[in-house]
């Protein structure tokens, strides 16, 4: 009896995590978002699966994270001159609907580069205590599904080219920069990622990006 109660609690927590899929906490209307996402397809592909490795896959992305990023783009607080004017035209309802739609889509992607992924897998799953680098699973999960309640993004099947660029931007404090002034701005978890990215070597970044690309 002493063991059964904690074990039951663990099972209940695991079951809840399974039920809380990326779309489970979406506040918007996915059906309405499907119509509004037509303009997004030009860069992010049909159903949010981009064919250009420089532009991210949005399929399967957690709604809370997608909403936060669209709001940052709209406010000019994330450094992207393409997304900024597009996001400016979005209402709060549009943002919620788009986030809900992409959260319901299934991500597809390329395979990991065999030259790098083994090192990337070790870093992703175990981190590196000697350099104070935590495992990526702590926030993004063992399968790269992210954490919908905390707003940590899903990473699985993301293009390695895009992921590498984001890690470099975090390293150089260029991911969240005010469009008008060029000064750094804040996101919910951006400071944490910047600190971690600065501890990664260039080879680390390539290896992680490759492993994430093949993660399913």
C-alpha positions as CSV (number, residue, x, y, z in Angstrom):
1,X,0.0,0.0,0.0
2,X,2.8,2.3,0.7
3,X,4.2,1.9,-2.8
4,X,0.9,1.8,-4.6
5,X,-0.2,5.3,-4.0
6,X,2.9,7.1,-5.4
7,X,2.9,4.7,-8.3
8,X,-0.7,5.5,-9.1
9,X,0.1,9.2,-8.9
10,X,2.9,8.7,-11.4
11,X,0.6,6.8,-13.8
12,X,-2.0,9.5,-13.5
13,X,0.6,12.2,-14.3
14,X,1.8,10.2,-17.3
15,X,-1.7,9.8,-18.6
16,X,-2.4,13.5,-18.2
17,X,0.7,14.3,-20.2
18,X,-0.4,12.1,-23.0
19,X,-3.9,13.7,-23.1
20,X,-2.4,17.2,-23.1
21,X,-1.3,17.0,-26.7
22,X,0.0,20.2,-28.4
23,X,-3.5,21.2,-29.4
24,X,-5.1,20.4,-26.0
25,X,-4.6,23.8,-24.5
26,X,-5.2,25.8,-27.6
27,X,-7.6,28.7,-27.0
28,X,-8.4,29.4,-30.6
29,X,-10.5,27.7,-33.3
30,X,-8.4,25.4,-35.4
31,X,-11.0,25.2,-38.2
32,X,-11.0,29.0,-38.5
33,X,-7.2,28.9,-38.3
34,X,-7.0,26.6,-41.3
35,X,-8.6,29.3,-43.5
36,X,-6.4,32.0,-42.1
37,X,-3.2,30.0,-42.6
38,X,-3.4,30.1,-46.4
39,X,-1.0,33.1,-46.4
40,X,1.4,31.2,-44.1
41,X,1.7,28.3,-46.7
42,X,3.9,30.4,-49.0
43,X,6.8,30.1,-46.5
44,X,5.8,27.5,-44.0
45,X,4.3,25.0,-46.5
46,X,1.0,23.2,-46.6
47,X,-0.2,22.2,-43.1
48,X,2.9,24.0,-41.6
49,X,5.5,21.7,-43.1
50,X,8.1,24.0,-44.7
51,X,10.0,22.9,-47.8
52,X,12.6,25.6,-47.3
53,X,15.1,24.6,-44.5
54,X,15.6,28.3,-43.6
55,X,11.9,28.6,-42.6
56,X,10.6,26.6,-39.7
57,X,8.1,23.8,-39.7
58,X,5.0,25.0,-37.7
59,X,3.1,21.7,-37.8
60,X,2.7,20.3,-34.3
61,X,3.9,23.3,-32.5
62,X,2.4,24.0,-29.1
63,X,-0.3,26.6,-29.3
64,X,0.9,28.6,-26.2
65,X,4.4,28.9,-27.7
66,X,3.1,29.8,-31.2
67,X,0.8,32.5,-29.7
68,X,3.7,34.0,-27.8
69,X,6.0,34.2,-30.8
70,X,3.3,35.7,-33.0
71,X,2.6,38.4,-30.4
72,X,6.4,39.1,-30.2
73,X,6.5,39.4,-34.0
74,X,3.5,41.7,-34.0
75,X,5.0,44.0,-31.3
76,X,8.3,44.1,-33.2
77,X,10.1,42.4,-30.3
78,X,11.5,39.5,-32.3
79,X,14.0,40.1,-34.9
80,X,12.5,39.1,-38.3
81,X,11.7,41.7,-40.9
82,X,9.5,39.3,-42.9
83,X,7.3,38.2,-40.1
84,X,7.0,41.7,-38.4
85,X,4.7,43.3,-41.1
86,X,2.7,40.1,-41.5
87,X,2.0,39.7,-37.8
88,X,1.1,43.4,-37.5
89,X,-2.2,42.7,-39.3
90,X,-3.2,39.9,-37.0
91,X,-5.8,40.3,-34.2
92,X,-5.6,38.4,-30.9
93,X,-8.3,36.1,-32.3
94,X,-6.3,35.5,-35.5
95,X,-3.2,34.6,-33.5
96,X,-5.2,32.1,-31.3
97,X,-6.8,30.5,-34.3
98,X,-3.6,30.1,-36.2
99,X,-1.8,28.6,-33.2
100,X,-4.7,26.2,-32.6
101,X,-4.6,25.1,-36.3
102,X,-0.8,24.5,-36.5
103,X,-0.9,22.6,-33.2
104,X,-3.3,20.0,-34.7
105,X,-1.0,19.3,-37.8
106,X,1.5,16.5,-38.0
107,X,5.1,17.4,-38.6
108,X,7.2,15.8,-41.2
109,X,10.9,16.4,-41.9
110,X,14.3,15.2,-43.1
111,X,16.5,12.7,-41.5
112,X,19.4,13.5,-39.2
113,X,22.8,13.9,-40.7
114,X,24.7,10.7,-39.7
115,X,28.0,12.7,-39.3
116,X,26.6,14.7,-36.4
117,X,23.5,13.1,-34.8
118,X,25.2,10.8,-32.3
119,X,26.9,13.7,-30.6
120,X,23.7,15.6,-30.8
121,X,21.7,12.8,-29.2
122,X,24.1,12.6,-26.3
123,X,23.8,16.3,-25.6
124,X,20.1,16.4,-26.1
125,X,19.4,13.5,-23.8
126,X,22.2,14.0,-21.2
127,X,23.5,17.5,-21.5
128,X,27.1,18.1,-20.2
129,X,27.5,18.7,-16.5
130,X,31.1,19.8,-16.9
131,X,29.9,22.8,-18.8
132,X,26.6,23.3,-17.0
133,X,24.6,22.4,-20.0
134,X,21.3,20.8,-19.1
135,X,19.7,18.1,-21.2
136,X,17.2,19.4,-23.8
137,X,14.7,16.8,-22.6
138,X,14.2,18.8,-19.4
139,X,12.2,21.4,-21.3
140,X,11.5,19.9,-24.7
141,X,10.8,16.3,-23.8
142,X,12.5,13.1,-24.9
143,X,10.6,13.1,-28.2
144,X,10.9,16.8,-28.8
145,X,7.2,17.4,-28.1
146,X,7.8,20.4,-25.9
147,X,5.8,21.3,-22.8
148,X,2.5,22.8,-23.6
149,X,1.7,24.1,-20.1
150,X,5.1,25.8,-19.7
151,X,5.1,27.1,-23.2
152,X,8.3,25.4,-24.2
153,X,8.4,24.7,-27.9
154,X,8.2,21.4,-29.8
155,X,11.4,20.7,-31.6
156,X,10.9,17.4,-33.4
157,X,11.4,17.3,-37.2
158,X,12.6,20.9,-37.3
159,X,15.0,21.8,-40.1
160,X,18.6,21.7,-38.9
161,X,19.4,24.8,-40.9
162,X,16.7,26.7,-39.1
163,X,17.6,25.3,-35.6
164,X,21.2,26.1,-36.1
165,X,20.4,29.7,-37.0
166,X,18.2,30.1,-33.9
167,X,21.0,28.7,-31.7
168,X,23.4,31.2,-33.2
169,X,20.9,34.0,-32.7
170,X,20.5,33.0,-29.1
171,X,24.3,33.0,-28.7
172,X,24.6,36.5,-30.1
173,X,21.5,37.9,-28.4
174,X,19.9,38.5,-31.8
175,X,16.8,36.4,-31.6
176,X,14.7,38.8,-29.6
177,X,15.7,42.3,-30.7
178,X,13.4,45.3,-31.1
179,X,12.8,46.0,-34.8
180,X,12.7,49.7,-34.4
181,X,15.6,50.3,-32.0
182,X,17.8,47.2,-32.5
183,X,18.0,46.7,-28.7
184,X,17.5,43.3,-27.0
185,X,14.0,42.5,-25.8
186,X,12.6,39.8,-23.5
187,X,10.6,36.6,-24.1
188,X,9.3,34.2,-21.6
189,X,12.3,31.8,-21.8
190,X,14.7,33.6,-24.2
191,X,17.2,34.5,-21.4
192,X,17.5,30.8,-20.4
193,X,18.2,29.7,-24.0
194,X,20.7,32.5,-24.5
195,X,22.6,31.4,-21.5
196,X,22.7,27.7,-22.6
197,X,23.5,28.5,-26.2
198,X,26.6,30.5,-25.1
199,X,28.0,27.3,-23.5
200,X,27.7,25.3,-26.8
201,X,30.5,25.1,-29.3
202,X,29.8,25.5,-33.0
203,X,30.1,21.7,-33.4
204,X,27.6,21.2,-30.5
205,X,25.1,23.4,-32.2
206,X,25.4,21.5,-35.5
207,X,25.1,18.2,-33.8
208,X,22.0,19.2,-31.9
209,X,20.4,20.7,-34.9
210,X,21.0,17.5,-36.9
211,X,19.6,15.3,-34.1
212,X,16.5,17.4,-33.7
213,X,15.9,17.3,-37.5
214,X,15.6,13.5,-37.3
215,X,13.7,13.4,-34.0
216,X,10.2,12.0,-34.1
